Amino acid sequence: MSTLTRAELDRRLSQGKLAPAYLLFGAEGYLRDAAARRVIDAALGNAPLREFNETSFSLASADVQHTIAAAEQLPMMGSRRVVRVTDFSKLREDDEAALARYLARPAETSVVLFVADDLDKRRKFSKTLLESCASVEFAAMSDNEATAWARERLKKLKAEADERTLGHLVALAGTGARRLSTEIDKLATAALPSGRITMELVDSLVKRSREHSNFELTDHLVARDRRRSLETLRRLLDDGVEPVMLIGLLSSSYHKLALAKALMAKGAATNEVRNLAPYTMREEFLALARRTDAREIARSIARIASADVAIKTSLGGGGKGSRLQLEMLVCELTG
């Protein structure tokens, strides 16, 4: 079946053209999940008992035969069923073959939605999915794509910003749509009633928020507060901060702490140590540096470096693997 762009998918859904199976994959989870919701809404609409016609299966634990049976089941008081399938990347050959047989003759009254963070296109089953499903890849956005997306998002919120300000926003928040969406919503609200977003407003809200969240995570890690560290990590990831960027921020924070401890050991002036921190966090950073053990900082930097390698290679296991690596890192640093 065809490979579609995001715009082509939206156009077909708006025209009521539904495929029996979709494959939505890629690292841009916010846009991918939004597209999945649009497919489900197009298939089920306002049908009564909608919740009985929507089912999700994680094939990391669910039986493939149960998934196929759900797809072959007739809808209840509606015209279609939707079956959402995740975690299908490591299926046994027999299970892949069973799904391939279903895709060769899919039920006319069902829409099966395969969703994944990544897709190994070298695998036989991946090729089967690409051939059998209407496929859309949600790759991480480039700076230009993120800027264009932010511009359209602002229009929907009846707000505006010039190109320089939009570029600055993307530079601070990154290209992840989830984080961008969160920051744009805050900026649009703060810009009322004019709706005009300025460079000063972006610096005030976005930069401060990012610095504070990063410092908060580092503070909890140094204090060995595992619960708060995991909560802060989860919030940052859910806000769209990319795992690689977060590892970089942690590495930078710990290196600054190491440098601060070295300056303190040499008897450097307090202002010299304080100046290592972001302007809005200088006093908090100074207090954190004073209560941190230099040897523990060195061990933490080594562990962060290992996690960085794992996330940037196949050891990380893709999107969910990267998140797991960060959670493991937090547990080890707070152990």
C-alpha positions in Angstrom: 0.0 0.0 0.0 1.1 3.6 -0.3 3.4 5.6 1.8 1.8 8.9 2.8 3.0 12.3 4.0 1.3 13.7 7.1 -0.6 16.2 5.0 -1.8 13.4 2.7 -3.1 11.4 5.6 -5.0 14.3 7.0 -6.5 15.0 3.5 -7.7 11.4 3.1 -9.2 11.3 6.6 -11.1 14.5 6.0 -12.5 13.0 2.8 -13.6 9.9 4.7 -11.1 7.6 2.9 -10.1 5.0 5.4 -7.6 2.1 4.9 -8.0 -1.3 6.5 -4.6 -1.0 8.1 -2.2 1.9 9.1 1.4 2.0 10.1 2.5 5.1 12.0 6.1 5.1 13.1 8.9 7.4 14.0 10.5 9.3 16.8 8.1 12.3 16.7 5.7 10.7 19.2 3.5 13.8 19.8 2.6 14.2 16.1 2.4 10.4 15.6 0.0 9.9 18.5 -2.1 12.9 17.3 -2.4 11.2 13.9 -3.4 7.9 15.5 -6.2 9.8 17.3 -7.4 11.3 14.1 -7.5 7.9 12.4 -9.5 6.5 15.4 -11.9 9.5 15.3 -12.4 9.1 11.5 -13.2 5.4 11.9 -15.5 5.6 14.9 -16.9 9.1 14.8 -19.8 9.6 17.2 -21.0 6.1 17.0 -22.8 4.8 20.1 -20.9 2.4 22.4 -17.7 3.7 20.8 -15.6 2.4 23.7 -16.6 -1.2 22.9 -15.2 -0.9 19.4 -11.8 0.4 20.3 -9.1 -2.0 21.6 -5.4 -1.8 22.2 -2.9 -4.6 22.3 0.8 -4.5 23.3 2.4 -7.6 21.6 5.1 -7.5 24.3 2.5 -9.3 26.4 -0.7 -9.9 24.5 -1.3 -13.0 22.3 -1.2 -12.3 18.6 -4.2 -14.6 18.0 -6.3 -12.5 20.5 -5.3 -9.4 18.5 -6.3 -11.0 15.2 -9.6 -12.2 16.7 -10.4 -8.7 17.9 -9.8 -7.4 14.4 -12.0 -10.0 12.9 -14.8 -9.4 15.4 -17.9 -7.5 14.1 -18.3 -4.0 15.5 -21.0 -3.5 18.2 -23.7 -1.1 17.1 -21.4 0.7 14.6 -19.8 0.3 11.2 -16.2 -0.2 12.3 -13.9 -1.5 15.0 -10.4 -0.1 15.6 -7.6 -2.3 16.9 -4.4 -0.5 17.9 -1.2 -2.6 18.0 2.1 -1.7 19.6 5.4 -3.5 20.6 5.4 -5.7 17.5 9.1 -5.3 16.7 10.4 -8.6 18.3 7.7 -11.1 17.4 8.4 -14.7 16.6 8.3 -15.7 13.0 5.0 -17.7 13.5 3.3 -14.7 15.0 4.6 -12.4 12.2 3.2 -15.0 9.7 -0.2 -15.0 11.4 -0.4 -11.2 11.2 0.8 -11.2 7.6 -2.0 -13.6 6.7 -4.5 -11.2 8.3 -3.1 -8.2 6.4 -3.4 -10.1 3.1 -7.2 -10.3 3.7 -8.1 -7.7 6.4 -11.6 -7.5 7.8 -13.7 -4.9 6.0 -15.3 -3.7 9.2 -12.0 -3.1 11.1 -9.1 -0.6 11.0 -5.9 -2.0 12.4 -3.4 0.6 13.6 0.2 -0.4 14.0 2.2 2.3 16.0 5.9 2.2 16.8 8.7 4.5 17.9 11.0 3.2 15.1 10.9 0.6 12.4 13.8 -1.6 11.2 13.0 -1.6 7.4 15.5 -4.4 6.8 13.2 -6.9 8.6 10.8 -9.1 6.6 7.8 -8.2 8.7 8.6 -4.5 8.4 8.5 -4.8 4.7 5.1 -6.7 5.0 3.7 -3.8 7.0 5.0 -1.2 4.6 3.4 -3.1 1.7 0.1 -3.8 3.4 -0.6 -0.7 5.4 -1.1 3.0 4.6 2.2 4.1 6.2 3.3 7.5 7.6 6.7 8.2 9.0 7.0 10.7 11.8 10.7 11.5 11.8 12.1 14.0 14.2 11.5 17.5 12.8 14.3 19.7 11.4 14.7 23.3 12.7 12.8 24.6 9.6 10.0 22.0 10.0 9.7 22.8 13.7 9.6 26.5 13.0 6.8 26.0 10.4 4.9 23.8 12.7 5.2 26.4 15.5 3.9 29.1 13.2 0.8 27.0 12.3 0.2 26.2 16.0 0.3 29.9 16.9 -2.2 30.7 14.1 -4.6 28.2 15.7 -4.2 30.0 19.0 -4.7 33.4 17.4 -1.2 34.5 18.3 1.9 35.5 16.2 5.6 35.9 16.3 8.1 37.1 13.7 10.6 34.7 12.1 13.5 35.7 14.4 11.4 35.0 17.5 10.2 31.7 16.1 13.8 30.6 15.4 14.8 31.6 19.0 11.9 29.6 20.4 12.9 26.5 18.5 16.6 27.0 19.6 15.6 27.1 23.2 12.8 24.5 23.3 14.1 22.1 20.7 12.3 20.5 17.7 10.1 18.1 19.7 6.5 18.9 19.0 5.3 18.0 22.5 7.7 20.4 24.2 7.1 23.1 21.6 3.3 22.7 22.0 3.6 23.2 25.8 5.8 26.3 25.5 3.6 27.8 22.7 0.5 27.4 24.8 2.2 29.2 27.7 3.5 32.0 25.4 0.1 32.5 23.7 -1.6 32.8 27.1 1.1 35.2 28.4 0.8 37.3 25.2 -2.9 38.1 25.7 -4.7 40.3 24.8 -2.5 41.4 21.8 -1.4 37.9 20.9 2.0 39.2 20.0 4.9 37.1 21.2 8.3 38.8 21.5 11.9 37.7 22.0 11.7 39.1 25.5 8.7 37.0 26.3 10.3 33.8 25.0 13.5 34.5 27.0 11.4 35.2 30.1 9.2 32.1 30.0 10.9 29.4 27.9 14.5 29.8 29.0 13.7 30.2 32.7 11.4 27.1 32.6 14.1 25.0 30.9 16.9 26.1 33.3 14.6 25.6 36.4 13.6 22.1 35.3 17.1 21.0 34.6 18.4 22.4 37.9 15.5 20.8 39.8 16.4 17.4 38.4 20.1 17.8 39.3 19.1 19.0 42.8 17.0 15.9 43.4 19.7 13.6 42.0 22.4 15.0 44.3 20.0 14.8 47.3 19.4 11.1 46.3 15.7 11.7 46.2 14.6 9.0 43.8 10.9 9.6 43.8 11.2 13.3 43.0 14.0 12.7 40.5 11.8 10.2 38.6 8.8 12.5 38.7 10.9 15.4 37.3 12.4 13.2 34.7 8.9 12.0 33.6 7.6 15.5 33.4 10.6 16.7 31.2 10.2 13.7 28.9 6.4 14.2 28.6 7.0 17.8 27.8 9.0 16.7 24.8 12.6 17.1 25.9 14.6 14.7 23.8 16.6 12.0 25.8 19.8 13.0 24.0 19.3 16.6 24.9 18.5 15.7 28.5 21.6 13.6 28.9 23.6 16.6 27.6 21.9 18.9 30.1 22.7 16.6 33.0 26.3 16.2 31.8 26.7 19.9 31.6 25.2 20.4 35.1 27.5 17.8 36.7 30.6 19.2 34.9 29.8 22.6 36.2 29.5 21.2 39.7 32.9 19.5 39.3 34.4 22.7 38.2 32.8 24.5 41.1 34.2 22.1 43.6 37.7 22.5 42.0 37.4 26.3 42.3 36.3 26.0 45.9 39.2 23.7 46.7 41.6 26.4 45.4 39.9 29.1 47.4 38.4 30.9 44.5 36.1 33.9 45.1 32.4 33.1 45.7 31.4 35.2 42.6 33.7 33.1 40.4 31.9 29.9 41.4 28.4 31.5 41.2 29.1 32.7 37.7 29.2 29.1 36.4 25.4 28.8 36.8 22.5 30.3 34.8 21.7 33.8 35.9 18.3 32.8 37.5 19.8 29.9 39.4 23.1 31.3 40.8 22.4 31.2 44.5 20.7 27.8 44.3 23.7 26.4 42.3 26.2 27.8 44.8 24.3 26.1 47.7 24.2 22.8 45.7 27.9 22.9 45.0 28.7 23.4 48.6 26.8 20.3 49.7 28.0 18.0 46.9 30.9 15.5 47.3 33.5 15.8 44.6 34.1 12.0 44.3 30.4 11.4 44.0 30.3 14.0 41.2 33.1 12.1 39.3 31.2 8.8 39.6 28.0 10.4 38.4 29.8 11.9 35.4 31.1 8.5 34.4 27.7 6.9 34.7 26.1 9.7 32.7 28.7 9.1 29.9 27.8 5.4 29.8 24.1 6.2 29.5 24.9 8.7 26.7 26.7 6.1 24.7 23.8 3.6 25.2 21.2 6.1 24.1 23.1 7.1 21.0 23.7 3.5 19.9 21.6 0.3 19.4 22.1 -0.4 23.1 19.5 2.2 23.9 16.7 0.3 22.1 15.0 3.2 20.4 12.5 5.7 21.9 11.3 3.5 24.8 14.8 2.2 25.3 16.1 5.7 25.7 13.5 6.5 28.3 14.4 3.3 30.2 18.1 4.2 30.0 17.3 7.5 31.7 15.1 6.0 34.4 17.9 3.4 35.1 20.4 6.3 35.3 18.3 8.2 37.8 17.9 5.0 39.9 21.7 4.5 39.9 22.5 8.1 40.7 20.1 8.1 43.6 21.1 4.6 44.9 
